[in-house]
Structure formats: structure tokens, C-alpha cells
């Protein structure tokens, strides 16, 4: 298992995984992601913020990070943190506990880059995912309802979100 930066040659695979994730989300919860702009993913790749977990030369999981999430986290966004977004598991690799793998990677990443927090969000009423993130070591910080979502993916419009963080020692 290797965690590597995604490359532009991965983009079609990334979008296929997003499509599969959206289909899966529709079977599990009453909210789901919308389609993503290709330019968003291209920017994340060019800025080394789109990641993949590779097992046996296959993309097993993808996720993105950012260093600023002001529209979601407000003033807390000024604190040294990474924000994890859009974790997607390849259906062939479900059950491998990739959130815990990503948390371990993120702790090392934060220590190497002088970041004090790992942060995430999900829909405010997605109880199974909220519980899952807490089992993976995240502390529930609270709820926020977005007043502005310009520049964020479409599914954030007017969203009530649960916020999570891990303080990195």
C-alpha cells in the first residue's frame, strides 16, 4: 500500500470513482455529492493536493486536502491545519479502513509541515458517517450552516455540516 500524489493521467479514474461514490451515496443517505468540475481536480493535482492510495498497482482510494477552508471553518481556518475532502474508496477495496489509514498518513504529513490539526466535514445529519469518523479518531466539534458556498462544490450550497478535527501532538 502506497499513498502518492495523483497525477493528471489519473483524472479519468478519479472521475469514475466519483461517479461510483455518488451512486453508492444514493443508496445510503438522502444527500449525495453533485458532479465535480474537472478544473477543480486538475488544480488539486497541479498543487499536489489530490492523493491516491495504491494497492497492487490499482487506485484503491482517493482523497483531497486543502490548507484553508474559510467558508466552512471560518476564523479557525487561520489555524495551521489540513482539511481532508472527498474520500472515495474503490468498490473493489471496501472494508480496508482507509479513513484510519488516511488519519495515520495525515498525522505524519502534519508533523512534517508544521500543521496542528487534521479537519474534516460531512453532512450534519449523516449519523452513520459521523459515528464512523469518531471511531477513526476525530472529535466532533459542532455544526455549522454555510452562508456562502461560492467556490465550493455544488453540494455545499446551504448545507448544515458536522465538523471534526484531530489535534496533532
N, C-alpha and C positions, 0 to 999 in steps of 0.2 A: 504494500500500500504506500502510495506516494501522494503528497499534496503539492501541487505545482500550479504556477500561473497558467491560466487558459491562454491560448493563442488564437489568432484570427482564423486559423484553419479549423478550430473547434466550434465556430459560431453556428454552423448548421446543426451540429449535435446538441449544442446548448439550447437552441430553439426547439428542437424535437423533445428534449427533456422538459422544457417549459410547457409544451403542449400536453405531454403526458401528465405532468403535475396538475395542470388545470383540470383535466378530465378526472383525475383522482380526487382533487379537492371537491368537485361537484358531487361525488358520491359520499363524502364525509361531512360536509358542512354547508350551511346555507349561503356562504360567501366564498368567492374564489377570485384569483388573480384575473386581470384582463390581459390582452396581448401586450407585449412589451415592444417598445421602439428599438429597432435594430441599432440606431445610433447610440442608445444608452449602453448596450452591451459592447459595442465597438469602443466606446470611450472607456468603459471599465477595463477592457482588455488592454487598450493602449496605455492606461495608467497603472497597470499591474494590480487591479483591484478585483478581477474576476478569477476565481480559483476552481480547481478541479481535484477530486480525489481519484486516482487511477489505480485500478487493480487488474492485474493480468492484461495490461495494455488496453483496458476499457475504461471509459469515464463512468465511474460508479456514483459520483455525486458532484454537484457544483454548488457554489455559493459566491456571493459578492461581499465586499467590505467597502466601507467609506470611513473617512476620518472626521466628518462633520455631518450632523443630522439635525440642523437647527429647526426645521419645520416640525419635526417630531419631538425633539428633546429640548427645544427652547434654549434657555441660558445654560443648561447642563451640557449643551453641545460644545461649550468653550472648554470643558474639562478634557484632559488627554485620554481619548478613548478610540476604540474601533467599534464600528457598528456593522453587524452581520445581517445580510439581507438575502432573501430568495434561496434558501437551502432546498435543493431538489435532489432526490435520490432516484437513480436509475431503477426502474421496477425490478430488474434482474438482481439488484443488490439490497432490496428492502430487508430490514431486520438487522443490519450491521451496526446500528447505534452510531451513525455518522455525526449526530449533533454532539455526542460526547467526544468523538474524535476531533471535531472542529474546535470544541472548547479547549482541548489539550493543545492543539496547534495554536489557537488564539492566545492562550496564556504565554506560550513561548514567544510568539510574534509581538505581543505587548511588551514583554520584558526587553526584547531586542530593540524596540522602537520607542521606549520610554512612555508607554501608554498605561494608564492606571485602571481602565475599565474595559470590559467587553460588554456591549449592549445589543439588545435585540428588541423587536416588537412583533406583535401579532394582533389579530382582531380581538377586541376587548371581551367578547363573549364566547370565544373558542375555548371552552373549558378543557377539553382533552389535550389541546396543544399547550395551554397554559400549564397544566399539570406536568406534561412531558418536559417542558423547558425547566420547570422547577426541579424535576428529578435529575436533570442534566447539570444542575449546579447553579442555575440562575435564580436570583432573588427577584420576586415580583415587586416592582417599585410603585406601581399605581396605574391609573387610567388617564388617558388624555384624548380629547376630541380635537381633531385638526380643524383649524380655522382657515388655513391656506394649504393648498397642496400643489400649487404650480411648480413644475419641475420634478414632481414625484410621479411614479407610475399611476395610471388611472384609478386603480382600486383603492387608493388612499383618499379620494375625494370624500370629505365629510366623515371620515372613518373615526370610530372610537377604538383606541388601541390600548392594549396591555403593554406595559414597558417592563423590561427585565435588564438586570446587569449582574456582572460578576466583578468584584473588586480584585484586581491582580496584586498579589503581595510582592 
